[in-house]
Amino acid sequence: MKVSKTIKIAVAAVAALAFSAQAAFAGGVSIQAGGSSFDATLLNTCKVAWQTSTGNTFTYNSSDSGTGQKNEDAGIFDANFSDSGYVPAKSSVLNIPLVMAPIAVIYNLPGSKPLFLSEKTLSDIFAGKVTKWNDSEIAADNNQSIASVVYAKNTDGSVKKDKTGAPVVLRTTSTTRHYTLPNQTIHLVVRSDASGTTKNFVTLFTKTNADVWTKAADKTFANVFPGTINGAGNIGRIQAYSGSTGVSAGLNATPYSIGYAELSYATGKLRTALLQNANGDFAAPTAANTSAFVAGATLGATGLYTFNYVTKTPGAYILGIVSYALVDSAKTGASAAAMTDFLKFVASPACANSSPNYAAESGPVAAYVATLLAKLPTA
């Protein structure tokens, strides 16, 4: 992980203080947050243990990152969440990068063979240049010798990481794959709302295939899609749904479809693709592979990430993202203190490790996050 020199990294003692056992609150404080649907699964999983230990309650109002940002500017809820950082209306609002997770490329195809996609092929599919599953680009990705990375493990079975937070590579394997894909039209399932997931997803294409994706990255897919999204060849072929739940439902209802969402939404008949990185290996959307990708990012002075989409870090999953808690450090009172406590729990490995789809921040970034959390009210 590269960290801007303008950031003052806290010592380990500060990190330990921020991630210490949660303070005991008098029971009965109710807090609310809203925004990113990407975060809903993790937050609703982690809140159970936190509520049990504190006697407080946490309610999450899942919508989208755009709504989370607007809510925070309007002072709605005790905190909000967004999959992309933003410039808040109030200087006291902090963007706190809490948890890493992959954006899964989710598909609905018959059979059980895994799907492998290079970054260019993925770009061409969502740009409408590749519209058939048996296109030569997809065929080439899935009929070749494919490299994959195996990480070293600690004695407790967890993935071993270096001082930057990147997983330690044990070995690289190679497997020859053969996959005859169907002669069927590819149906795209995308987000209709202002989604941080969408902005992170299309940013990959605008950074690596700028000759095709010429519009600026945007939270709304229709605003950045190359060409005319309602053109004759796209009507009915491209379907838009609100929220990650809507995308998952649309994919399950549409054979031969492909879309994107947080990994836990790949339910029912849906599976997730492995993506090729600049190192040449293919990576699945796992917490470890996401850690490898995020470790090559740059963290700016305001706490926002700039990702390196052409990183050659072995095993890097190139659609890893970081989700931010948007919280006003000027708030006071019992609800503000309870939200601080909950955010500290979300930032801890105890929360992130409760789901295999997420990874806690590690290395110097974890210490930096601790300094941000220390700015929030505790009473």
C-alpha positions, -999 to 999 in steps of 0.1 A, spaced: 0 0 0 14 34 -10 5 62 14 7 99 6 35 117 25 10 142 36 -7 116 58 5 113 93 5 75 100 -3 67 136 19 45 157 7 10 166 -5 21 200 -30 44 184 -43 16 162 -46 -7 191 -66 19 210 -90 24 181 -96 -13 177 -98 -22 213 -127 -40 230 -159 -20 225 -169 3 253 -200 -6 274 -229 17 268 -261 19 287 -285 -2 267 -313 14 247 -295 37 223 -308 33 187 -287 45 158 -293 45 120 -272 46 89 -280 44 52 -266 44 17 -246 18 -2 -264 -15 -8 -229 -30 -13 -223 -27 25 -257 -40 36 -247 -76 40 -217 -70 61 -233 -43 83 -263 -64 90 -242 -94 99 -218 -75 122 -245 -56 140 -257 -88 157 -226 -92 179 -223 -55 185 -260 -52 196 -255 -82 220 -224 -67 236 -237 -31 240 -275 -34 244 -279 -8 216 -295 -13 182 -283 -4 147 -306 -1 117 -293 1 81 -314 17 54 -300 2 22 -303 23 -10 -272 34 -30 -240 54 -25 -255 85 -41 -283 86 -16 -258 80 12 -238 111 1 -269 132 -1 -281 120 33 -248 129 49 -249 164 35 -285 168 47 -277 155 82 -299 124 78 -290 94 100 -261 91 124 -237 80 96 -239 70 59 -220 47 36 -206 51 1 -185 29 -21 -168 60 -35 -154 89 -15 -167 124 -21 -162 160 -11 -188 167 17 -208 198 21 -195 202 57 -158 201 65 -164 182 97 -176 151 77 -150 124 74 -146 98 46 -134 68 66 -122 38 45 -134 9 66 -135 -24 47 -122 -39 14 -144 -61 -7 -146 -73 -44 -171 -63 -70 -181 -96 -84 -188 -101 -121 -218 -123 -118 -232 -144 -146 -261 -168 -154 -249 -196 -177 -259 -233 -178 -234 -259 -166 -208 -256 -139 -176 -246 -157 -159 -214 -144 -158 -183 -166 -125 -166 -172 -124 -130 -186 -95 -107 -195 -100 -70 -186 -103 -61 -223 -130 -88 -229 -149 -77 -198 -147 -41 -211 -159 -51 -246 -189 -70 -231 -201 -41 -211 -194 -16 -239 -216 -36 -262 -188 -46 -286 -191 -83 -277 -227 -94 -277 -225 -132 -281 -213 -157 -255 -194 -177 -282 -175 -146 -294 -139 -152 -303 -127 -129 -274 -145 -149 -247 -135 -182 -264 -98 -172 -263 -99 -163 -226 -114 -197 -217 -94 -221 -240 -58 -217 -229 -34 -224 -201 -45 -202 -172 -22 -191 -144 -35 -187 -108 -18 -178 -75 -18 -197 -43 -11 -177 -11 8 -188 20 -12 -194 51 -6 -188 88 -9 -216 113 -45 -206 120 -54 -210 84 -56 -173 76 -38 -158 46 -3 -146 55 3 -109 46 34 -87 43 39 -53 60 20 -35 32 -11 -57 37 -5 -77 5 -9 -116 7 24 -136 5 26 -157 -26 34 -194 -20 33 -206 -56 17 -200 -90 -1 -228 -108 -11 -233 -144 -41 -252 -157 -53 -258 -193 -90 -249 -197 -115 -258 -224 -150 -242 -224 -174 -243 -254 -197 -213 -248 -232 -212 -261 -243 -193 -292 -266 -170 -272 -270 -133 -269 -253 -117 -238 -278 -99 -216 -263 -71 -195 -278 -64 -161 -267 -31 -146 -276 -6 -119 -303 20 -127 -296 42 -96 -266 63 -86 -243 36 -74 -208 37 -60 -204 1 -71 -211 12 -107 -186 41 -105 -159 17 -93 -168 -8 -119 -167 16 -149 -136 34 -136 -117 2 -145 -127 6 -181 -122 44 -183 -87 40 -170 -76 10 -191 -98 13 -222 -102 51 -226 -104 49 -264 -137 30 -260 -150 44 -227 -146 81 -235 -171 95 -210 -161 103 -174 -168 76 -148 -202 81 -132 -223 65 -105 -251 59 -132 -242 33 -158 -263 49 -186 -243 81 -183 -209 64 -190 -220 37 -214 -202 41 -248 -227 48 -276 -265 48 -272 -278 26 -244 -313 27 -258 -301 19 -293 -319 -8 -314 -294 -35 -305 -296 -27 -268 -333 -24 -261 -342 -55 -241 -306 -67 -241 -295 -43 -214 -316 -43 -183 -313 -19 -154 -323 -25 -117 -322 -5 -85 -298 -17 -58 -277 -49 -56 -307 -69 -46 -324 -58 -79 -294 -67 -99 -293 -102 -83 -330 -107 -90 -326 -96 -126 -296 -119 -132 -315 -149 -117 -345 -142 -139 -325 -138 -171 -306 -167 -186 -273 -159 -204 -269 -127 -184 -240 -110 -168 -238 -81 -143 -219 -68 -112 -226 -66 -75 -210 -73 -41 -202 -110 -39 -229 -121 -15 -255 -112 -41 -243 -141 -63 -272 -163 -51 -294 -190 -66 -281 -201 -100 -255 -173 -103 -217 -178 -104 -188 -153 -104 -161 -149 -131 -123 -149 -126 -106 -118 -140 -71 -115 -155 -48 -89 -141 -17 -72 -156 5 -99 -141 -12 -124 -164 -29 -146 -138 -66 -150 -132 -81 -141 -98 -114 -149 -82 -133 -123 -62 -119 -132 -27 -109 -112 3 -73 -122 -2 -72 -113 -39 -89 -80 -31 -62 -73 -4 -35 -79 -31 -51 -53 -53 -58 -27 -27 -22 -30 -14 -10 -15 -47 -33 16 -43 -24 51 -32 -41 66 -2 -44 104 -5 -43 131 21 -81 131 25 -83 94 30 -95 86 -6 -80 57 -26 -65 59 -61 -63 23 -75 -37 10 -98 -57 -11 -123 -25 -23 -141 -8 -35 -109 14 -66 -115 9 -78 -79 4 -116 -82 -32 -127 -75 -46 -91 -76 -84 -90 -82 -87 -58 -103 -123 -50 -92 -115 -47 -55 -129 -16 -38 -129 2 -5 -162 14 11 -163 45 32 -182 55 63 -194 91 60 -197 105 95 -198 140 109 -172 144 136 -189 175 150 -219 155 162 -223 149 200 -244 129 224 -252 93 231 -262 84 195 -230 99 181 -209 80 207 -227 48 199 -221 52 162 -184 57 169 -184 25 188 -201 6 161 -177 20 134 -148 8 155 -163 -26 156 -169 -26 118 -132 -16 113 -120 -45 134 -111 -80 121 -139 -94 143 -164 -78 119 -147 -82 85 -137 -118 92 -173 -127 99 -178 -128 62 -155 -144 37 -164 -117 12 -148 -88 31 -114 -80 44 -104 -57 72 -79 -29 64 -44 -39 74 -8 -25 74 -3 13 76 -39 20 64 -53 4 95 -33 28 116 -45 57 96 -81 46 99 -76 45 137 -66 82 137 -98 91 119 -119 70 143 -102 88 172 -116 121 159 -152 109 165 -171 115 197 -170 89 224 -194 106 249 
